[in-house]
Amino acid sequence: MARKIIVNADVLLRAYIPERLLHREKELQQIKNNIENRVNTIVFGPVGSGKTALIKRDIKELATEDIRYVDCTIYDTAFSVLKETLHSASLVLQRSNYELIKRLAKETRQKRLWICFDNFVNLKDTNIITKVMSLGINVILVSNVERDADILSTNVLSNIPCIVKLSSYNTNQSFDILKERAQEAFGKSSFTDELLIEISERTRGNMALAINVLRTAALEAQCEKKNRIEITDLMDTLNPASNSRKLNEDESVLLEILMERKQLSSGELFALYKQRTTSSKGERSFRNYMENLCTKGFVRADGTNRWRVYELSKSDETNQRGLNDA
């Protein structure tokens, strides 16, 4: 008789926040210190790098702080943000932004407040961030890439002195996290290290995807009344990080320039790009190309806006040296 593979399904759900965040201890402590010292903070990191788990873990641990969490993929208007922030306002069917802000201002006079705007780039009106900050409310802003900060006003950016950057997990880190989840979620001997390594390699640092792949494989094996999850239970995975190494013509030109120059400011790179191709696009397209090159792992970016500097990632420097030697 087949044993039940999944003994704790909650561990594999998106809403689950682990008791400890492996390989994010430093960032966890930094954000905790920022909250305790009332330092406004922006957190950047690619999809699946643990941004939301990091924030929610800190919120849970700092129970004495009043931190209101808002997911801007769901609450993307000023009105919906205010209603989500003011929990009592959910009982009111019709109320103006002005009235809700007045209520929030009253709460702020009574206690210290924080608001976390997760996925802030989805906000239809970023002025709501300016307004809550003007009330003396501290903020944590969370998004995938540094370029998202371009939608924020100079006033907001001037009052956010700290940026926390998360990188994708490497294969070994992904394996560590998957193993800890698997040990909590599955019965004894229901999985192998080889299975977890395979998932880690396929998903290339995207832990949200890795955990979903593991969960799906477990359900597949359990439905087939197996005692253990096999690599054959893994479904084909469409992962942007692992399927996007192909470059378009413009990205290839930009990468070629960086291979020659090694490191360039955003303005210098854009100028050389315009000289080298007759069909060069505008600055917005250029920024999109560079974001894609960073996401694909070819290029590293340091700094923000016009002070941003681009250089080849270490892995691609190594690959290029190998090509030259050949």
LOZA-324038 format. One record per residue (C-alpha): residue number from 1; residue in three letters; x negated, y, z. Coordinates in Angstrom, 2 decimals, decimal comma, padded with zeros to 5 digits. Layout:
BEGIN
atom n=NUM res=ala east=X north=Y up=Z
...
END
This chain:
BEGIN
atom n=1 res=met east=000,00 north=000,00 up=000,00
atom n=2 res=ala east=-001,41 north=003,38 up=-001,02
atom n=3 res=arg east=-002,23 north=005,87 up=001,73
atom n=4 res=lys east=-000,94 north=009,43 up=001,61
atom n=5 res=ile east=-003,71 north=011,64 up=000,22
atom n=6 res=ile east=-002,38 north=015,08 up=001,25
atom n=7 res=val east=-001,90 north=015,32 up=005,01
atom n=8 res=asn east=-001,95 north=019,13 up=005,36
atom n=9 res=ala east=-000,61 north=020,81 up=002,21
atom n=10 res=asp east=-000,67 north=024,33 up=003,71
atom n=11 res=val east=-004,47 north=024,39 up=003,55
atom n=12 res=leu east=-004,30 north=024,40 up=-000,26
atom n=13 res=leu east=-001,72 north=027,16 up=-000,61
atom n=14 res=arg east=-002,57 north=030,68 up=-001,77
atom n=15 res=ala east=-001,28 north=032,25 up=001,44
atom n=16 res=tyr east=-003,55 north=030,16 up=003,66
atom n=17 res=ile east=-006,27 north=032,12 up=005,46
atom n=18 res=pro east=-009,03 north=029,86 up=006,84
atom n=19 res=glu east=-010,32 north=030,32 up=010,37
atom n=20 res=arg east=-013,77 north=031,05 up=008,99
atom n=21 res=leu east=-014,84 north=032,44 up=005,64
atom n=22 res=leu east=-017,90 north=030,59 up=004,46
atom n=23 res=his east=-020,50 north=032,72 up=002,66
atom n=24 res=arg east=-018,60 north=035,92 up=003,45
atom n=25 res=glu east=-019,69 north=036,36 up=007,09
atom n=26 res=lys east=-021,74 north=039,50 up=006,42
atom n=27 res=glu east=-018,94 north=041,24 up=004,50
atom n=28 res=leu east=-016,38 north=040,18 up=007,11
atom n=29 res=gln east=-018,41 north=041,83 up=009,86
atom n=30 res=gln east=-019,07 north=044,95 up=007,80
atom n=31 res=ile east=-015,39 north=045,57 up=007,12
atom n=32 res=lys east=-014,56 north=044,83 up=010,76
atom n=33 res=asn east=-017,11 north=047,42 up=011,86
atom n=34 res=asn east=-015,71 north=049,91 up=009,35
atom n=35 res=ile east=-012,19 north=049,44 up=010,70
atom n=36 res=glu east=-013,29 north=049,82 up=014,30
atom n=37 res=asn east=-015,21 north=052,99 up=013,39
atom n=38 res=arg east=-012,51 north=054,36 up=011,07
atom n=39 res=val east=-014,62 north=054,30 up=007,91
atom n=40 res=asn east=-012,57 north=054,27 up=004,69
atom n=41 res=thr east=-013,72 north=051,42 up=002,43
atom n=42 res=ile east=-013,43 north=050,12 up=-001,14
atom n=43 res=val east=-013,87 north=046,40 up=-001,79
atom n=44 res=phe east=-014,74 north=045,20 up=-005,30
atom n=45 res=gly east=-015,13 north=041,62 up=-006,48
atom n=46 res=pro east=-014,13 north=039,36 up=-009,37
atom n=47 res=val east=-011,00 north=037,20 up=-009,26
atom n=48 res=gly east=-011,43 north=034,32 up=-006,82
atom n=49 res=ser east=-014,27 north=035,92 up=-004,86
atom n=50 res=gly east=-012,31 north=036,04 up=-001,59
atom n=51 res=lys east=-011,33 north=039,72 up=-001,40
atom n=52 res=thr east=-007,79 north=039,22 up=-000,11
atom n=53 res=ala east=-008,80 north=036,44 up=002,28
atom n=54 res=leu east=-011,54 north=038,70 up=003,63
atom n=55 res=ile east=-009,15 north=041,55 up=004,36
atom n=56 res=lys east=-006,41 north=039,35 up=005,84
atom n=57 res=arg east=-008,94 north=037,57 up=008,05
atom n=58 res=asp east=-010,09 north=040,93 up=009,44
atom n=59 res=ile east=-006,49 north=042,06 up=009,96
atom n=60 res=lys east=-005,79 north=038,88 up=011,93
atom n=61 res=glu east=-008,92 north=039,20 up=014,05
atom n=62 res=leu east=-008,38 north=042,89 up=014,80
atom n=63 res=ala east=-004,96 north=042,45 up=016,35
atom n=64 res=thr east=-005,34 north=045,67 up=018,37
atom n=65 res=glu east=-005,54 north=047,73 up=015,16
atom n=66 res=asp east=-002,38 north=048,67 up=013,25
atom n=67 res=ile east=-003,28 north=047,68 up=009,68
atom n=68 res=arg east=-000,48 north=047,62 up=007,07
atom n=69 res=tyr east=-001,17 north=045,41 up=004,04
atom n=70 res=val east=000,36 north=046,27 up=000,65
atom n=71 res=asp east=-000,09 north=044,17 up=-002,50
atom n=72 res=cys east=000,18 north=046,71 up=-005,33
atom n=73 res=thr east=000,89 north=044,04 up=-007,92
atom n=74 res=ile east=004,29 north=043,80 up=-006,19
atom n=75 res=tyr east=004,71 north=047,25 up=-004,67
atom n=76 res=asp east=003,44 north=049,51 up=-007,44
atom n=77 res=thr east=005,44 north=052,73 up=-006,92
atom n=78 res=ala east=005,06 north=055,33 up=-004,18
atom n=79 res=phe east=008,57 north=054,57 up=-002,93
atom n=80 res=ser east=008,00 north=050,80 up=-002,71
atom n=81 res=val east=004,62 north=051,29 up=-001,01
atom n=82 res=leu east=006,18 north=053,54 up=001,62
atom n=83 res=lys east=009,07 north=051,15 up=002,25
atom n=84 res=glu east=006,66 north=048,22 up=002,60
atom n=85 res=thr east=004,46 north=050,24 up=004,93
atom n=86 res=leu east=007,38 north=051,44 up=007,05
atom n=87 res=his east=008,97 north=048,13 up=007,95
atom n=88 res=ser east=012,01 north=049,76 up=009,54
atom n=89 res=ala east=012,70 north=051,61 up=006,27
atom n=90 res=ser east=013,61 north=048,35 up=004,56
atom n=91 res=leu east=017,01 north=048,65 up=006,22
atom n=92 res=val east=017,67 north=051,94 up=004,43
atom n=93 res=leu east=019,07 north=051,55 up=000,92
atom n=94 res=gln east=018,47 north=055,08 up=-000,31
atom n=95 res=arg east=015,83 north=057,39 up=001,08
atom n=96 res=ser east=013,53 north=059,88 up=-000,62
atom n=97 res=asn east=009,73 north=059,68 up=-000,68
atom n=98 res=tyr east=009,67 north=062,93 up=001,28
atom n=99 res=glu east=011,73 north=061,46 up=004,12
atom n=100 res=leu east=009,64 north=058,28 up=004,20
atom n=101 res=ile east=006,41 north=060,28 up=004,34
atom n=102 res=lys east=007,84 north=062,33 up=007,21
atom n=103 res=arg east=008,58 north=059,12 up=009,09
atom n=104 res=leu east=005,06 north=057,84 up=008,36
atom n=105 res=ala east=003,60 north=061,14 up=009,59
atom n=106 res=lys east=005,53 north=060,75 up=012,83
atom n=107 res=glu east=004,12 north=057,25 up=013,34
atom n=108 res=thr east=000,62 north=058,55 up=012,63
atom n=109 res=arg east=000,93 north=061,11 up=015,44
atom n=110 res=gln east=001,77 north=058,28 up=017,83
atom n=111 res=lys east=-000,98 north=055,79 up=016,89
atom n=112 res=arg east=-003,89 north=055,15 up=014,55
atom n=113 res=leu east=-002,88 north=053,55 up=011,27
atom n=114 res=trp east=-004,64 north=051,77 up=008,43
atom n=115 res=ile east=-003,19 north=050,87 up=005,04
atom n=116 res=cys east=-004,81 north=048,29 up=002,77
atom n=117 res=phe east=-003,97 north=048,82 up=-000,91
atom n=118 res=asp east=-004,78 north=045,45 up=-002,46
atom n=119 res=asn east=-004,99 north=045,53 up=-006,29
atom n=120 res=phe east=-004,70 north=049,33 up=-006,13
atom n=121 res=val east=-005,36 north=049,60 up=-009,88
atom n=122 res=asn east=-001,74 north=048,49 up=-010,44
atom n=123 res=leu east=-000,31 north=051,57 up=-008,75
atom n=124 res=lys east=001,80 north=053,66 up=-011,09
atom n=125 res=asp east=001,13 north=056,74 up=-008,96
atom n=126 res=thr east=-002,24 north=056,79 up=-007,19
atom n=127 res=asn east=-001,29 north=060,09 up=-005,53
atom n=128 res=ile east=000,30 north=057,99 up=-002,79
atom n=129 res=ile east=-003,24 north=057,16 up=-001,63
atom n=130 res=thr east=-004,06 north=060,87 up=-001,45
atom n=131 res=lys east=-000,89 north=061,57 up=000,51
atom n=132 res=val east=-001,38 north=058,87 up=003,15
atom n=133 res=met east=-005,02 north=059,89 up=003,60
atom n=134 res=ser east=-003,91 north=063,50 up=004,09
atom n=135 res=leu east=-001,85 north=062,26 up=007,05
atom n=136 res=gly east=-005,03 north=061,00 up=008,71
atom n=137 res=ile east=-004,35 north=057,37 up=007,79
atom n=138 res=asn east=-007,44 north=055,32 up=006,97
atom n=139 res=val east=-007,47 north=053,13 up=003,87
atom n=140 res=ile east=-009,04 north=049,99 up=002,47
atom n=141 res=leu east=-008,80 north=049,83 up=-001,32
atom n=142 res=val east=-009,29 north=046,50 up=-003,08
atom n=143 res=ser east=-009,77 north=045,73 up=-006,77
atom n=144 res=asn east=-011,71 north=043,54 up=-009,20
atom n=145 res=val east=-014,23 north=045,88 up=-010,83
atom n=146 res=glu east=-015,90 north=049,19 up=-009,98
atom n=147 res=arg east=-014,46 north=050,80 up=-013,11
atom n=148 res=asp east=-011,04 north=050,69 up=-011,43
atom n=149 res=ala east=-012,23 north=053,52 up=-009,16
atom n=150 res=asp east=-012,01 north=055,83 up=-012,19
atom n=151 res=ile east=-008,26 north=056,18 up=-011,62
atom n=152 res=leu east=-008,82 north=057,66 up=-008,14
atom n=153 res=ser east=-009,03 north=061,40 up=-007,56
atom n=154 res=thr east=-012,28 north=063,08 up=-006,62
atom n=155 res=asn east=-010,69 north=063,98 up=-003,29
atom n=156 res=val east=-010,00 north=060,31 up=-002,48
atom n=157 res=leu east=-013,45 north=059,14 up=-003,55
atom n=158 res=ser east=-015,09 north=061,90 up=-001,52
atom n=159 res=asn east=-013,50 north=060,48 up=001,61
atom n=160 res=ile east=-014,50 north=056,85 up=001,03
atom n=161 res=pro east=-018,17 north=056,51 up=001,99
atom n=162 res=cys east=-018,45 north=052,71 up=001,91
atom n=163 res=ile east=-018,28 north=050,25 up=-000,99
atom n=164 res=val east=-018,35 north=046,51 up=-000,29
atom n=165 res=lys east=-019,24 north=044,43 up=-003,37
atom n=166 res=leu east=-018,50 north=040,74 up=-003,60
atom n=167 res=ser east=-020,09 north=038,52 up=-006,24
atom n=168 res=ser east=-018,67 north=035,26 up=-007,56
atom n=169 res=tyr east=-019,52 north=032,21 up=-005,50
atom n=170 res=asn east=-022,29 north=030,03 up=-006,88
atom n=171 res=thr east=-021,75 north=026,29 up=-007,38
atom n=172 res=asn east=-023,20 north=025,32 up=-004,00
atom n=173 res=gln east=-021,08 north=027,88 up=-002,17
atom n=174 res=ser east=-017,95 north=026,75 up=-004,02
atom n=175 res=phe east=-018,74 north=023,17 up=-003,05
atom n=176 res=asp east=-019,10 north=024,12 up=000,64
atom n=177 res=ile east=-015,73 north=025,89 up=000,65
atom n=178 res=leu east=-013,97 north=023,11 up=-001,25
atom n=179 res=lys east=-015,36 north=020,46 up=001,06
atom n=180 res=glu east=-014,14 north=022,27 up=004,16
atom n=181 res=arg east=-010,66 north=022,67 up=002,63
atom n=182 res=ala east=-010,59 north=019,04 up=001,46
atom n=183 res=gln east=-011,53 north=017,77 up=004,92
atom n=184 res=glu east=-008,59 north=019,70 up=006,40
atom n=185 res=ala east=-006,09 north=018,89 up=003,65
atom n=186 res=phe east=-006,73 north=015,23 up=002,80
atom n=187 res=gly east=-006,82 north=011,90 up=004,53
atom n=188 res=lys east=-010,12 north=010,18 up=005,21
atom n=189 res=ser east=-011,96 north=008,85 up=002,13
atom n=190 res=ser east=-009,45 north=010,52 up=-000,21
atom n=191 res=phe east=-012,11 north=012,43 up=-002,16
atom n=192 res=thr east=-015,79 north=012,34 up=-003,06
atom n=193 res=asp east=-018,54 north=014,94 up=-003,16
atom n=194 res=glu east=-018,90 north=014,23 up=-006,87
atom n=195 res=leu east=-015,30 north=015,33 up=-007,42
atom n=196 res=leu east=-015,86 north=018,61 up=-005,57
atom n=197 res=ile east=-019,10 north=019,29 up=-007,46
atom n=198 res=glu east=-017,29 north=018,73 up=-010,76
atom n=199 res=ile east=-014,57 north=021,21 up=-009,79
atom n=200 res=ser east=-017,14 north=023,76 up=-008,59
atom n=201 res=glu east=-019,03 north=023,57 up=-011,87
atom n=202 res=arg east=-015,90 north=023,83 up=-013,99
atom n=203 res=thr east=-014,47 north=026,85 up=-012,20
atom n=204 res=arg east=-017,71 north=028,87 up=-012,05
atom n=205 res=gly east=-017,21 north=030,68 up=-008,75
atom n=206 res=asn east=-013,47 north=031,36 up=-009,00
atom n=207 res=met east=-012,33 north=029,86 up=-005,69
atom n=208 res=ala east=-008,65 north=030,59 up=-006,28
atom n=209 res=leu east=-008,83 north=028,47 up=-009,41
atom n=210 res=ala east=-011,01 north=025,81 up=-007,77
atom n=211 res=ile east=-008,55 north=025,26 up=-004,92
atom n=212 res=asn east=-005,62 north=025,11 up=-007,35
atom n=213 res=val east=-007,46 north=022,53 up=-009,47
atom n=214 res=leu east=-008,17 north=020,46 up=-006,36
atom n=215 res=arg east=-004,54 north=020,68 up=-005,23
atom n=216 res=thr east=-003,22 north=019,70 up=-008,67
atom n=217 res=ala east=-005,59 north=016,72 up=-008,87
atom n=218 res=ala east=-004,50 north=015,57 up=-005,41
atom n=219 res=leu east=-000,83 north=015,73 up=-006,38
atom n=220 res=glu east=-001,58 north=013,81 up=-009,58
atom n=221 res=ala east=-003,42 north=011,06 up=-007,70
atom n=222 res=gln east=-000,74 north=010,87 up=-005,03
atom n=223 res=cys east=002,04 north=010,57 up=-007,62
atom n=224 res=glu east=000,15 north=007,65 up=-009,16
atom n=225 res=lys east=-000,06 north=006,06 up=-005,69
atom n=226 res=lys east=-003,85 north=006,14 up=-005,61
atom n=227 res=asn east=-005,89 north=006,04 up=-002,42
atom n=228 res=arg east=-008,42 north=008,56 up=-003,66
atom n=229 res=ile east=-008,64 north=011,51 up=-006,05
atom n=230 res=glu east=-010,74 north=010,67 up=-009,10
atom n=231 res=ile east=-012,45 north=012,96 up=-011,59
atom n=232 res=thr east=-010,02 north=011,54 up=-014,18
atom n=233 res=asp east=-007,21 north=013,22 up=-012,21
atom n=234 res=leu east=-008,61 north=016,64 up=-013,07
atom n=235 res=met east=-006,64 north=018,44 up=-015,73
atom n=236 res=asp east=-008,27 north=020,54 up=-018,43
atom n=237 res=thr east=-008,92 north=023,97 up=-016,96
atom n=238 res=leu east=-008,71 north=027,27 up=-018,79
atom n=239 res=asn east=-011,07 north=029,53 up=-016,86
atom n=240 res=pro east=-011,91 north=032,97 up=-018,27
atom n=241 res=ala east=-015,30 north=032,87 up=-016,56
atom n=242 res=ser east=-016,29 north=029,60 up=-018,23
atom n=243 res=asn east=-014,63 north=030,03 up=-021,62
atom n=244 res=ser east=-015,65 north=033,56 up=-022,43
atom n=245 res=arg east=-019,36 north=033,29 up=-023,21
atom n=246 res=lys east=-018,67 north=034,12 up=-026,87
atom n=247 res=leu east=-019,29 north=037,76 up=-027,68
atom n=248 res=asn east=-017,63 north=040,02 up=-030,20
atom n=249 res=glu east=-019,75 north=042,11 up=-032,59
atom n=250 res=asp east=-019,83 north=045,21 up=-030,39
atom n=251 res=glu east=-020,74 north=043,25 up=-027,26
atom n=252 res=ser east=-023,55 north=041,56 up=-029,18
atom n=253 res=val east=-024,96 north=044,94 up=-030,24
atom n=254 res=leu east=-024,85 north=046,23 up=-026,66
atom n=255 res=leu east=-026,53 north=043,09 up=-025,33
atom n=256 res=glu east=-029,21 north=043,35 up=-028,04
atom n=257 res=ile east=-030,00 north=046,92 up=-026,95
atom n=258 res=leu east=-030,34 north=045,85 up=-023,31
atom n=259 res=met east=-032,61 north=042,97 up=-024,30
atom n=260 res=glu east=-034,92 north=045,55 up=-025,88
atom n=261 res=arg east=-034,71 north=048,27 up=-023,23
atom n=262 res=lys east=-034,07 north=046,10 up=-020,11
atom n=263 res=gln east=-032,33 north=048,90 up=-018,19
atom n=264 res=leu east=-030,32 north=051,93 up=-019,31
atom n=265 res=ser east=-027,93 north=054,45 up=-017,85
atom n=266 res=ser east=-024,36 north=054,33 up=-019,12
atom n=267 res=gly east=-024,88 north=057,51 up=-021,18
atom n=268 res=glu east=-028,15 north=056,31 up=-022,74
atom n=269 res=leu east=-026,67 north=052,94 up=-023,65
atom n=270 res=phe east=-023,57 north=054,52 up=-025,20
atom n=271 res=ala east=-025,73 north=056,89 up=-027,29
atom n=272 res=leu east=-027,89 north=054,04 up=-028,63
atom n=273 res=tyr east=-024,79 north=051,95 up=-029,30
atom n=274 res=lys east=-023,30 north=054,76 up=-031,45
atom n=275 res=gln east=-026,54 north=055,07 up=-033,40
atom n=276 res=arg east=-026,81 north=051,36 up=-034,10
atom n=277 res=thr east=-023,33 north=050,62 up=-035,42
atom n=278 res=thr east=-021,26 north=052,54 up=-037,94
atom n=279 res=ser east=-018,01 north=051,25 up=-036,47
atom n=280 res=ser east=-018,68 north=052,23 up=-032,88
atom n=281 res=lys east=-015,65 north=052,84 up=-030,69
atom n=282 res=gly east=-014,97 north=055,53 up=-028,09
atom n=283 res=glu east=-016,06 north=055,63 up=-024,46
atom n=284 res=arg east=-013,00 north=053,72 up=-023,23
atom n=285 res=ser east=-013,77 north=050,78 up=-025,56
atom n=286 res=phe east=-017,45 north=050,98 up=-024,56
atom n=287 res=arg east=-016,50 north=050,68 up=-020,89
atom n=288 res=asn east=-014,30 north=047,69 up=-021,70
atom n=289 res=tyr east=-017,14 north=045,98 up=-023,58
atom n=290 res=met east=-019,53 north=046,53 up=-020,68
atom n=291 res=glu east=-016,99 north=045,27 up=-018,17
atom n=292 res=asn east=-016,61 north=042,11 up=-020,26
atom n=293 res=leu east=-020,39 north=041,63 up=-020,45
atom n=294 res=cys east=-020,59 north=041,97 up=-016,65
atom n=295 res=thr east=-017,68 north=039,54 up=-016,13
atom n=296 res=lys east=-019,29 north=037,02 up=-018,49
atom n=297 res=gly east=-022,50 north=037,17 up=-016,49
atom n=298 res=phe east=-024,74 north=038,70 up=-019,17
atom n=299 res=val east=-025,16 north=042,12 up=-017,58
atom n=300 res=arg east=-025,38 north=043,64 up=-014,11
atom n=301 res=ala east=-024,07 north=047,13 up=-013,30
atom n=302 res=asp east=-025,19 north=049,38 up=-010,47
atom n=303 res=gly east=-023,53 north=052,65 up=-009,50
atom n=304 res=thr east=-020,26 north=054,22 up=-010,59
atom n=305 res=asn east=-018,98 north=056,40 up=-013,43
atom n=306 res=arg east=-021,64 north=058,46 up=-015,24
atom n=307 res=trp east=-024,37 north=057,38 up=-012,78
atom n=308 res=arg east=-023,88 north=053,69 up=-013,61
atom n=309 res=val east=-026,98 north=051,78 up=-014,74
atom n=310 res=tyr east=-026,83 north=048,55 up=-016,75
atom n=311 res=glu east=-029,44 north=045,80 up=-016,94
atom n=312 res=leu east=-029,64 north=042,19 up=-018,04
atom n=313 res=ser east=-028,64 north=039,66 up=-015,41
atom n=314 res=lys east=-031,53 north=037,53 up=-014,17
atom n=315 res=ser east=-030,20 north=034,39 up=-015,81
atom n=316 res=asp east=-030,04 north=036,05 up=-019,22
atom n=317 res=glu east=-033,50 north=037,55 up=-018,78
atom n=318 res=thr east=-034,74 north=034,02 up=-018,25
atom n=319 res=asn east=-032,82 north=032,72 up=-021,27
atom n=320 res=gln east=-034,23 north=035,51 up=-023,42
atom n=321 res=arg east=-037,81 north=034,75 up=-022,34
atom n=322 res=gly east=-037,22 north=031,13 up=-023,24
atom n=323 res=leu east=-035,97 north=032,13 up=-026,68
atom n=324 res=asn east=-038,98 north=034,37 up=-027,23
atom n=325 res=asp east=-041,41 north=031,64 up=-026,12
atom n=326 res=ala east=-039,77 north=029,18 up=-028,50
END
